[in-house]
Amino acid sequence: MPVLSPVRTCRSAGAVRTNSFEQMVPAIRHYIRLAINETTVPRLRNKTVARVTANAPNIFNSLADHGLRDLAHPRPLAMAALVMARQTSL
């Protein structure tokens, strides 16, 4: 009886990066919300979360480009994105 090999799909590295990052976005947003909950006016909170979340893909791609993809986790990405947003708003 022949042995069947698992089916493998061919995906580009960019597609793999995007899918894994997109899966982390809800957790990244959660950690950003926790970090800014006390410091942001409630009516500005969603706008701030969106602005900070926009920094996360750049950090994720930078890690992936340097071969450090395994270090990209939601909480560190969220905190780095928050620091980046604070530095650019000064």
Secondary structure by P-SEA (a helix, b strand, c coil): ccccccbbbbbcaaaaaaaaaaaaaaaaaaaaaaaacccccccaaaaaaaaaaaaaaaaaaaaaaacccccccaaaaaaaaaaaaaaaac
